[in-house]
Amino acid sequence: VLAWWALTPRAGDWLRPPRPGGFWSLVTGLGAGLSCRGSATPCPPKPPHVGRWLSLFFLACAAYFILWIPGDPPSCIGALVKCLPILCLVALLRAVRARVVLQGALLSSAVGDACLVWPAAFLYGVAAFTVAHLFYLWAFGLTPLQPGLLLPVVLVFVPYYGLLLPHLLPDMLLPLTAYVLVLAAMLWRGLARGGSAGWGSLLFTLSDALLAWDTFAQPLPYARLAVMATYYSAQVLIALSGFRGPGLKTN
């Protein structure tokens, strides 16, 4: 309820023109105010209310954490509740006509989320998230290149994966190594792009690191809460980086 109240434009907000580059110009996409009404000049098309879609995302996240479905046996209902926040982000990107490649990344992530509900489908989930990161690589692009950012990424990934490697089963070595390489590349390109894409890629990497250590090395306290909180935060930040259109800022 608080998320809906805070993010949905209220009646008084329509009477005030948005500040250039301000919060509401990003969240609600308010264009020109009511000044063009009744004049000969037609009003510009009003961008969609991003806040309403974001509030649905926050409510779906709240439903996941309140119901705490992962504590129950694997089920289709549990998979749906887990995937619902990501599907809300897909609807958000469709509403603002963002790049299709980002929608493909989120849909692949939703497939991965559903697969990870069932332990037997773990490798299918890894494959789905590998495809999602490839989509993110495509979306982030190669400009600016910033090869200097590769060094800190390598300095973090190599020691961590070296610590994790002894705990992996032999049949998981190849797929997880491929996934780690793609994840490292995604982090590099996200940091190079900067803004919410950089923060999102960092949180995504942190979420995966916590999940991998809790799954293969040693159980962590409150691991599921930390993993999913950082994961959902990462996905919404990366989604926000893809806004293109009138009244929607990319920073």
DAPEGI-V830417 format. One record per pair of residues at least 6 apart in sequence whose ideal C-beta (glycine too) atoms are under 8 Angstrom apart, sorted by the first residue. I is the first residue (numbers start at 1). J is the second residue. Records with the same first field share a line. If there is no record, write none. Layout:
I->J ; J
This chain:
3->54 ; 55 ; 58 ; 59 ; 62
4->55 ; 59
7->27 ; 28 ; 51 ; 52 ; 54 ; 55 ; 58
8->49 ; 51 ; 52 ; 55
9->24 ; 28 ; 30 ; 49 ; 51
13->24 ; 28 ; 30
14->30 ; 33 ; 34
15->33 ; 34
16->33
17->30 ; 32 ; 33 ; 35
18->24 ; 25 ; 28 ; 30 ; 33 ; 247
19->25
21->249 ; 251
24->30
25->247 ; 248 ; 249
26->50 ; 240 ; 243 ; 248 ; 249
27->50 ; 51 ; 54
28->49 ; 50 ; 51
29->46 ; 47 ; 48 ; 49 ; 50 ; 96 ; 245 ; 246 ; 247 ; 248
30->46 ; 47 ; 247
31->44 ; 45 ; 46 ; 47 ; 246 ; 247
32->43 ; 44
36->42 ; 43 ; 44
37->43
44->246
45->246
47->96 ; 245 ; 246 ; 247 ; 248
48->95 ; 96
50->92 ; 95 ; 96 ; 243 ; 248
53->88 ; 91 ; 92 ; 95
54->92 ; 236
56->88 ; 91
57->85 ; 88 ; 89 ; 92 ; 236
60->84 ; 85 ; 87 ; 88
61->85 ; 232
63->81 ; 84
64->81 ; 82 ; 84 ; 85 ; 228
65->225 ; 228
67->81
69->77 ; 78 ; 81 ; 82
70->78 ; 82 ; 117 ; 224
72->78
74->117 ; 118 ; 119
75->117
78->117
79->113 ; 114 ; 117
82->113 ; 114 ; 117
83->110 ; 113 ; 114
85->232 ; 235
86->106 ; 109 ; 110 ; 113 ; 235
87->106 ; 110
89->106 ; 235 ; 236 ; 239
90->103 ; 106 ; 107 ; 110
92->239
93->99 ; 102 ; 103 ; 106 ; 239 ; 242
94->103
96->243 ; 244 ; 245 ; 248
97->244 ; 245
98->239 ; 242 ; 243 ; 244
99->139 ; 242 ; 244
101->135 ; 138 ; 139
102->135 ; 136 ; 139 ; 238 ; 239 ; 242
104->135
105->132 ; 133 ; 135 ; 136 ; 139 ; 238
106->132 ; 235 ; 239
108->128 ; 129 ; 131 ; 132 ; 135
109->128 ; 129 ; 132 ; 235
111->125 ; 128
112->125 ; 126 ; 127 ; 128 ; 129 ; 132
113->125
114->125
115->121 ; 122 ; 124 ; 125 ; 128
116->122 ; 125
123->172 ; 175
126->175 ; 176 ; 179
127->175
129->179
130->178 ; 179 ; 182
133->179 ; 182 ; 183 ; 185 ; 186
134->182
136->186 ; 189 ; 190 ; 201 ; 238
137->182 ; 185 ; 186 ; 189
139->242
140->186 ; 189 ; 190 ; 192 ; 193 ; 197
141->189 ; 193
142->189
144->192
145->192
146->191 ; 192
149->188 ; 191 ; 192
150->188
153->184 ; 187 ; 188 ; 191
154->184
157->180 ; 184
160->209
161->177 ; 180
163->217
164->212 ; 213 ; 216 ; 217
165->173
167->216 ; 217
168->176 ; 216
176->212
183->204 ; 205 ; 208
186->201 ; 204
187->201 ; 202 ; 204 ; 205
189->201
190->197 ; 198 ; 200 ; 201 ; 202 ; 204 ; 238
191->198 ; 201 ; 202
192->198
193->241
195->241 ; 250 ; 251
196->237 ; 238 ; 240 ; 241
197->237 ; 238 ; 241
199->234 ; 237
200->233 ; 234 ; 235 ; 236 ; 237 ; 238 ; 239 ; 240 ; 241
201->234 ; 238
202->234
203->230 ; 231 ; 233 ; 234 ; 237
204->230 ; 231 ; 234 ; 235 ; 238
206->230 ; 234
207->226 ; 227 ; 228 ; 230 ; 231 ; 234
210->220 ; 223 ; 226 ; 227 ; 230
211->223 ; 227
213->220
214->220 ; 223 ; 224 ; 227
220->226
241->250
243->249 ; 250
244->250
